[in-house]
Amino acid sequence: MQSRFLKALGYLSTYDRPPEVDESIQMHADTLYHRMLAQEKATEEAKAAGQPAPTFAPILSGDSASSSSPQSLTTNPPAPAPSSRAPIPSKGKIAEEIPLQPTTQSLLTPQAQQSLRERLKDLTPVEREVEERSVQMEARAVGEMSVQVKQVEEGRKKRREEGKGTVGDTVSGWFGW
């Protein structure tokens, strides 16, 4: 589960980020994991005592998804994010009933959304939230990487046009890169 938190926070999603930011992300993911464990324990204790299950703020608020700076990652629990989503159905519901965040819907094709719903159907609400956020971060990382690849390709093309192509440019041209 800790690895899901790391993915959801964007750990190692870019290669040019300072190590301090990655360390902050690791610490924040660990904090969130322990917070989730404490919430699960409180829920179990309430059930054992015959009391209604307590309600908690989302583990990942909208602010904790931003992993671009160390200042955005704190060890304090994130404030509850206003949610425009419908409540998440209980474990085991039909996949079509599992709502996805608007951000997720905008990043994924309908087929990928259906596949994600299938993966989410057997998870707890907290695990669903973390898994959905990790999918969002993966999609963003792919988008960032494609921009970087496009810049490299444009640089190679420019060097070839100017007659300053390198051996690497020539070899990559042979393979269609």
trRosetta pair geometry for C-beta under 8 A, 3 or more apart (Angstrom, degrees):
i j d omega theta_ij theta_ji phi_ij phi_ji
1 4 5.4 -48 -158 30 44 115
1 5 6.8 46 146 -19 68 98
1 33 6.1 133 110 -129 104 104
1 36 7.2 -130 152 89 140 152
1 127 7.2 -86 -123 -107 106 93
1 130 7.3 52 -165 102 83 165
2 5 5.5 -49 -154 33 40 113
2 6 6.5 44 148 -21 67 101
2 29 6.0 96 -167 144 77 110
2 30 6.7 20 -139 -95 118 59
2 33 4.9 -9 -95 -83 82 153
3 6 5.4 -48 -149 33 38 116
3 7 6.5 37 152 -17 66 102
4 7 5.7 -52 -148 38 34 109
4 8 6.1 35 153 -21 66 108
4 127 7.4 18 121 -147 169 73
4 130 4.7 73 136 140 118 121
4 131 6.1 -44 -156 -79 128 62
4 134 5.5 -94 -163 -45 70 149
5 8 5.6 -56 -144 38 31 113
5 9 6.3 20 159 -11 65 110
5 29 3.8 138 120 -153 113 93
5 30 7.8 163 99 -48 147 28
5 32 5.1 167 -142 81 136 125
5 33 5.5 -111 -13 -58 157 92
5 130 6.0 -52 -80 -147 61 126
6 9 6.1 -66 -149 42 27 102
6 11 4.0 -48 -179 29 88 143
6 12 7.7 25 158 15 111 99
6 25 6.7 87 -141 141 70 106
6 26 6.8 12 -110 -104 106 61
6 29 4.7 14 -72 -112 62 167
7 10 7.7 49 -179 -68 32 21
7 11 6.7 -72 -73 42 30 92
7 134 3.7 45 111 -141 111 112
7 137 6.1 165 159 73 64 131
7 138 6.7 -1 -177 -54 109 97
8 29 7.8 137 55 -113 92 102
8 60 6.0 -93 152 -94 135 154
8 65 7.3 -81 160 -115 80 78
8 130 5.1 -96 -49 -162 153 68
8 131 7.8 -71 -76 -67 114 12
8 133 3.7 52 -150 102 105 110
8 134 4.2 -64 -69 -64 69 73
8 136 7.8 49 -141 49 67 95
8 137 5.9 156 -147 -2 25 136
9 25 4.9 162 123 -156 127 100
9 28 6.1 147 -130 92 158 120
9 29 5.5 -126 10 -70 143 98
9 32 8.0 173 -52 8 126 150
9 64 6.8 -62 -108 156 96 87
9 65 7.2 -145 -118 -131 50 38
9 67 5.0 111 166 -78 75 134
9 73 7.4 67 -166 -109 129 122
9 133 7.9 30 -53 137 44 123
9 137 7.1 25 64 -90 12 161
10 13 4.4 -65 -167 7 76 137
10 14 7.8 7 169 -2 105 89
10 25 6.7 -110 72 -127 73 144
10 65 7.6 90 -23 -178 112 60
10 67 3.8 -171 55 43 123 143
10 137 4.5 -142 -80 -152 72 127
10 140 7.4 -41 -108 78 113 126
10 141 7.0 164 -142 -63 83 108
11 22 6.1 90 -146 -144 82 79
11 25 4.6 171 -86 126 90 139
11 26 6.6 89 -116 -66 137 68
11 29 6.9 -33 -39 -37 136 144
11 67 7.3 -109 -58 -173 50 160
12 22 6.7 59 -60 -126 65 120
13 67 7.6 103 27 76 125 135
13 137 5.9 -110 -81 166 150 99
13 138 7.5 -139 -118 -99 111 39
13 140 7.1 26 174 90 146 93
13 141 3.6 -118 -165 -94 100 124
13 144 7.3 83 145 44 98 140
14 17 4.9 97 83 -26 104 107
14 141 6.8 -145 -56 -131 67 89
14 144 6.0 -55 -92 123 106 150
17 21 4.9 -89 166 67 112 136
17 22 6.3 124 105 -46 117 91
18 21 5.2 101 67 -1 80 99
18 22 7.6 -149 102 1 48 86
19 22 5.5 -54 -152 39 45 112
19 23 6.2 47 150 -22 72 103
20 23 5.6 -53 -149 36 32 113
20 24 6.4 36 151 -21 64 103
20 70 5.8 -41 132 -66 100 142
21 24 5.6 -50 -150 34 34 113
21 25 6.5 37 150 -21 64 103
21 67 7.1 109 171 163 106 82
21 68 7.7 -35 -152 176 142 24
21 69 6.9 -89 -114 -141 114 22
21 70 5.3 -123 -102 -61 64 84
21 73 7.9 122 -156 12 65 137
22 25 5.5 -51 -150 34 34 114
22 26 6.5 38 150 -21 65 102
23 26 5.6 -49 -150 32 35 114
23 27 6.5 33 153 -17 65 104
24 27 5.8 -55 -149 37 32 109
24 28 6.2 31 154 -18 66 108
24 70 4.2 166 -39 -133 163 86
24 73 4.4 125 150 77 109 137
25 28 5.7 -57 -145 39 30 110
25 29 6.2 33 155 -21 66 106
25 67 5.4 40 -98 -151 117 123
25 73 6.0 -110 -83 -107 49 163
26 29 5.8 -55 -148 35 28 111
26 30 6.5 29 154 -19 63 106
27 30 5.7 -54 -151 35 32 112
27 31 6.5 34 151 -20 64 105
27 73 7.4 114 71 143 94 121
27 75 6.4 -59 144 -82 107 103
28 31 5.6 -52 -150 35 34 114
28 32 6.4 34 152 -18 66 105
28 64 6.9 177 170 -153 131 103
28 73 4.2 -95 -51 -169 146 108
28 74 7.2 75 -105 58 107 22
28 75 6.7 -133 -100 -89 62 56
29 32 5.7 -54 -148 37 32 111
29 33 6.3 36 152 -23 65 105
30 33 5.6 -52 -148 33 32 114
30 34 6.5 26 155 -13 64 105
31 34 6.0 -59 -150 39 30 106
31 35 6.3 33 151 -21 65 108
31 75 4.8 -173 -88 -146 155 75
31 77 7.9 -151 152 -81 112 58
32 35 5.4 -53 -146 36 33 115
32 36 6.4 37 153 -22 65 102
32 59 5.6 92 -165 175 102 103
32 60 7.0 33 -143 -73 144 75
32 64 7.4 115 -80 -180 133 153
33 36 5.7 -52 -152 32 31 112
33 37 6.6 31 150 -18 63 103
34 37 5.5 -48 -148 35 37 114
34 38 6.4 40 152 -20 65 103
35 38 5.7 -53 -150 36 32 112
35 39 6.5 33 151 -19 64 104
35 59 6.4 151 99 -132 118 91
35 77 5.9 134 -121 -106 146 104
36 39 5.7 -54 -150 35 32 112
36 40 6.4 32 153 -18 65 104
36 59 5.6 14 -78 -111 97 141
36 126 5.4 135 -138 171 112 149
37 40 5.7 -54 -148 36 32 111
37 41 6.3 33 153 -20 65 106
38 41 5.6 -53 -147 36 32 113
38 42 6.4 33 154 -19 65 105
39 42 5.7 -53 -146 36 32 111
39 43 6.4 34 153 -20 64 105
39 54 8.0 -129 -152 83 77 110
39 56 5.0 -28 -130 -46 128 166
39 59 7.7 -115 7 -79 154 101
39 126 7.2 143 86 -76 139 148
40 43 5.6 -54 -149 35 32 113
40 44 6.4 31 153 -18 65 105
40 126 7.8 -94 -62 18 98 154
41 44 5.7 -54 -148 37 32 110
41 45 6.3 31 154 -19 65 107
42 45 5.7 -53 -145 37 31 112
42 46 6.4 33 154 -21 64 105
42 54 5.6 -40 137 36 118 134
43 46 5.8 -54 -149 34 30 112
43 47 6.5 30 153 -18 64 105
43 53 5.1 21 -141 -146 89 102
43 54 6.5 -122 -86 40 65 82
44 47 5.7 -54 -149 36 32 111
44 48 6.3 32 153 -19 66 107
45 48 5.6 -54 -146 38 32 112
45 49 6.3 22 156 -11 65 110
46 49 5.9 -62 -145 44 29 104
46 51 4.5 -88 -163 77 81 101
46 52 6.8 -36 165 92 126 28
46 53 5.4 136 94 -111 139 43
46 54 5.8 -179 -53 -16 156 85
47 50 7.7 40 -179 -73 31 24
47 51 7.7 -92 -64 56 21 63
47 53 6.6 10 -60 -81 87 88
56 59 7.8 35 123 -60 124 69
57 61 7.2 -9 154 -73 114 106
57 77 7.3 115 65 152 127 118
57 78 7.3 -149 124 90 128 75
57 79 7.2 -101 -174 172 157 31
57 80 3.6 -119 -135 -84 115 92
57 81 7.8 116 -178 10 99 60
58 61 5.8 132 80 -81 106 58
58 78 7.7 -42 87 87 80 118
58 80 6.3 110 20 -140 80 68
58 81 5.6 -41 44 31 133 100
58 83 7.0 126 -38 -65 134 126
58 129 6.0 -172 -157 -149 102 156
59 78 7.9 77 162 40 30 115
59 126 5.5 71 -16 -146 136 97
59 129 6.0 138 42 95 102 139
59 130 6.7 -23 83 -63 136 96
60 64 5.1 -128 -150 77 66 124
60 65 6.3 73 173 -62 111 84
60 78 7.1 40 -151 40 26 154
60 129 5.7 176 33 148 106 110
60 130 6.4 136 -20 -93 130 62
60 133 5.1 -42 114 -54 167 164
61 64 5.2 97 50 3 72 100
61 65 7.8 -125 94 -13 45 84
61 78 3.6 -154 12 141 120 131
61 79 5.8 76 -113 69 169 54
61 80 6.5 -170 -103 -149 116 14
61 81 4.0 157 -152 -43 77 103
62 65 6.2 -50 -164 16 37 114
62 81 4.3 127 -11 -127 89 133
63 66 6.3 -52 -170 22 45 108
63 72 6.7 -151 174 -168 84 93
63 78 5.7 179 63 -146 105 116
63 79 7.0 52 16 40 135 90
63 81 7.4 -170 0 -84 77 105
64 72 7.8 157 -119 150 33 90
64 73 7.3 78 -142 -114 71 67
64 78 4.6 -83 -38 -70 118 149
65 133 6.0 -132 -106 -153 107 115
65 136 7.2 -20 -153 98 132 136
65 137 7.3 -152 -161 -70 91 102
66 69 7.6 -5 142 30 103 79
66 72 4.6 -78 100 169 106 155
67 72 6.9 -147 -103 86 24 123
67 73 6.6 41 -125 -60 69 119
67 137 7.7 35 13 -127 131 127
68 72 6.7 49 51 20 67 145
69 72 5.0 96 66 -2 83 101
69 73 7.8 -170 97 0 51 86
70 73 5.9 -68 -157 42 44 103
78 81 7.4 -1 137 -40 119 92
84 102 7.3 1 79 -15 124 120
85 88 7.6 18 135 -56 126 77
85 99 5.3 157 -164 112 98 134
85 101 6.1 -61 -72 -96 127 65
86 99 4.8 131 47 -26 98 156
88 98 6.9 21 -149 -142 81 77
88 99 6.9 -122 -99 43 61 90
88 125 4.7 142 76 -121 140 97
88 128 5.8 152 -154 79 151 154
88 129 7.8 -103 -47 -54 155 86
89 93 3.6 -28 130 12 138 163
89 97 5.0 44 -29 120 152 117
89 98 6.1 -100 31 -87 108 64
90 93 6.1 112 63 -36 58 108
91 122 6.6 46 -165 -156 92 38
91 123 7.1 -138 -117 88 94 22
91 124 6.1 -30 -73 -95 119 51
92 121 6.9 60 -123 161 16 86
92 122 6.7 47 -80 -110 55 61
93 97 5.0 -79 147 71 123 130
93 98 6.7 147 86 -60 111 83
93 121 6.6 -130 70 -148 58 88
94 97 5.1 85 70 2 84 106
94 121 7.3 -45 177 -131 15 129
95 98 5.7 -46 -160 12 45 116
95 114 7.2 76 134 -162 129 66
95 117 4.0 108 177 135 96 103
95 118 5.0 -6 -117 -81 154 52
95 120 7.3 117 -134 63 84 85
95 121 4.6 -69 -85 -64 79 129
96 117 6.8 66 -79 157 28 154
98 117 4.8 160 62 -143 120 90
98 120 5.2 152 172 97 159 125
98 121 6.1 -124 -37 -86 141 70
98 128 7.3 -137 -158 -146 122 138
100 104 4.4 -108 171 85 110 129
100 105 5.3 135 98 -56 117 87
100 108 7.9 -71 165 44 159 132
100 113 6.0 -110 -5 -149 163 103
100 116 6.8 68 -100 100 132 132
100 117 7.1 -89 -51 -73 111 91
100 132 6.6 -179 -140 -137 80 129
101 104 4.6 95 59 4 82 103
101 105 7.1 -150 94 -5 44 86
101 132 6.3 123 4 153 109 135
101 136 7.5 -21 66 -68 130 135
102 105 5.5 -55 -147 38 35 114
102 106 6.3 33 156 -20 68 105
103 106 5.9 -58 -150 35 30 108
103 107 6.4 19 156 -14 65 112
103 136 5.7 32 123 -125 116 132
104 107 5.9 -64 -147 40 30 106
104 108 6.0 -5 168 6 69 118
104 113 7.2 118 137 -113 98 91
104 116 7.2 -148 176 120 128 167
104 132 5.6 -55 -77 -171 149 101
104 135 6.4 51 -130 93 108 117
104 136 5.7 -86 -87 -75 77 98
105 108 6.7 -72 -131 49 23 90
105 113 6.3 36 -115 -103 65 136
107 135 7.9 153 95 133 133 89
107 136 6.1 134 24 -127 161 66
107 139 4.2 90 170 131 130 159
107 140 7.4 -58 -125 -53 141 69
108 112 3.9 -130 -169 95 105 119
108 113 4.9 140 108 -59 125 76
108 116 6.7 -28 -157 -11 173 138
108 135 7.3 -1 -62 153 131 122
108 139 6.7 -101 -65 -90 77 149
109 112 4.7 92 51 10 77 103
109 113 7.0 -135 95 -8 39 87
110 113 5.4 -51 -146 34 33 116
110 114 6.5 34 156 -20 65 102
111 114 5.8 -52 -152 34 32 110
111 115 6.5 33 150 -18 64 106
112 115 5.5 -51 -147 37 35 114
112 116 6.3 38 152 -21 65 104
113 116 5.6 -54 -149 36 31 112
113 117 6.4 34 151 -21 65 103
114 117 5.6 -49 -148 33 34 113
114 118 6.6 38 151 -21 63 101
115 118 5.7 -51 -154 31 33 114
115 119 6.7 31 150 -16 64 103
116 119 5.6 -55 -151 37 36 110
116 120 6.1 30 153 -18 68 111
116 131 7.9 163 -161 134 92 107
116 132 7.1 86 175 -108 127 76
116 135 5.9 36 -118 -111 130 171
117 120 5.7 -60 -143 41 31 110
117 121 6.5 50 156 -49 64 95
118 121 6.0 -36 -151 0 29 117
119 123 7.6 20 140 -19 66 122
119 131 6.7 -151 124 164 115 145
120 123 5.4 -71 -156 31 50 117
120 128 4.8 70 -157 -127 106 96
120 131 6.1 -178 -96 85 87 137
120 132 6.9 29 -94 -60 135 96
123 127 3.8 -127 -177 98 112 119
123 128 4.8 152 94 -61 119 73
123 131 6.2 -153 -55 -1 179 143
124 127 4.6 89 51 12 77 105
124 128 6.9 -135 93 -10 37 87
125 128 5.5 -51 -146 32 31 115
125 129 6.5 33 156 -21 64 103
126 129 5.8 -52 -152 33 32 112
126 130 6.5 26 153 -13 65 107
127 130 5.8 -57 -146 40 33 109
127 131 6.0 32 156 -19 68 109
128 131 5.9 -58 -142 39 27 108
128 132 6.1 25 160 -18 65 109
129 132 6.0 -57 -146 37 25 108
129 133 6.4 22 156 -15 62 109
130 133 5.8 -58 -148 39 30 110
130 134 6.3 30 154 -21 65 106
131 134 5.7 -53 -147 34 31 111
131 135 6.6 34 152 -20 64 102
132 135 5.7 -51 -152 32 34 112
132 136 6.6 38 148 -20 64 102
133 136 5.4 -50 -151 33 37 116
133 137 6.4 34 152 -17 67 104
134 137 5.7 -52 -147 38 35 110
134 138 6.3 39 152 -21 66 104
135 138 5.7 -51 -146 35 32 113
135 139 6.4 33 154 -19 64 105
136 139 5.9 -58 -152 36 29 110
136 140 6.4 27 152 -16 65 107
137 140 5.6 -53 -146 38 34 111
137 141 6.2 37 153 -22 66 104
138 141 5.6 -53 -146 35 31 112
138 142 6.5 34 153 -20 64 103
139 142 5.7 -51 -150 33 32 112
139 143 6.6 35 150 -19 63 105
140 143 5.5 -54 -151 36 35 114
140 144 6.4 35 152 -18 67 103
141 144 5.7 -51 -147 37 33 111
141 145 6.2 33 154 -19 65 107
142 145 5.7 -55 -145 38 30 112
142 146 6.4 32 154 -22 64 104
143 146 5.8 -53 -148 32 30 110
143 147 6.8 31 153 -19 62 102
144 147 5.8 -54 -155 32 34 112
144 148 6.6 31 150 -16 66 106
145 148 5.6 -55 -149 38 36 112
145 149 6.2 37 153 -20 68 104
146 149 5.6 -49 -143 36 34 112
146 150 6.3 38 154 -22 64 104
147 150 5.7 -54 -150 35 30 113
147 151 6.6 32 151 -20 63 104
148 151 5.7 -51 -151 32 34 113
148 152 6.7 34 151 -18 64 102
149 152 5.7 -53 -152 35 35 111
149 153 6.3 35 151 -18 66 106
150 153 5.6 -53 -147 37 32 112
150 154 6.3 33 154 -19 65 105
151 154 5.7 -53 -146 36 31 111
151 155 6.4 35 153 -21 64 104
152 155 5.6 -54 -151 34 32 114
152 156 6.5 33 152 -18 65 104
153 156 5.7 -53 -150 35 33 112
153 157 6.3 33 153 -19 66 106
153 177 7.6 -132 -100 156 96 66
154 157 5.6 -53 -146 37 33 113
154 158 6.2 35 154 -21 65 106
155 158 5.7 -54 -146 35 29 112
155 159 6.4 29 156 -18 64 105
156 159 5.8 -56 -149 36 30 109
156 160 6.4 30 154 -19 65 106
156 165 7.4 52 -168 -128 70 90
156 169 4.7 166 -151 -124 96 99
156 172 6.5 -72 -140 79 157 140
156 173 7.8 -177 160 -58 128 91
157 160 5.8 -55 -150 35 31 111
157 161 6.3 30 154 -18 65 107
158 161 5.8 -56 -148 37 30 111
158 162 6.3 19 157 -10 65 110
159 162 5.9 -63 -146 44 30 105
159 164 4.7 -93 -161 84 80 86
159 165 5.0 123 124 -90 98 51
159 166 6.7 -11 145 -9 151 80
159 169 5.8 -132 87 -79 126 160
160 163 7.7 36 178 -74 31 25
160 164 7.9 -103 -65 57 18 53
160 165 4.3 41 -95 -74 64 121
160 169 5.9 -167 -63 160 96 137
160 173 7.5 100 -93 -69 146 139
165 169 4.1 -124 -164 85 91 142
165 170 6.1 105 142 -52 122 81
166 169 4.7 109 51 1 69 99
166 170 7.2 -129 100 -2 43 85
167 170 5.6 -53 -153 36 36 113
167 171 6.3 32 153 -15 69 106
168 171 5.8 -54 -141 40 31 107
168 172 6.1 29 159 -17 65 109
169 172 5.9 -57 -144 40 27 109
169 173 6.4 33 153 -24 61 106
170 173 5.7 -55 -153 31 29 114
170 174 6.9 35 150 -24 62 99
171 174 5.7 -46 -157 24 37 115
171 175 7.1 14 154 -1 65 105
172 175 6.1 -67 -153 47 37 98
172 177 3.9 -80 -170 71 93 109
173 176 7.5 44 -170 -73 32 23
173 177 7.4 -90 -63 55 25 66
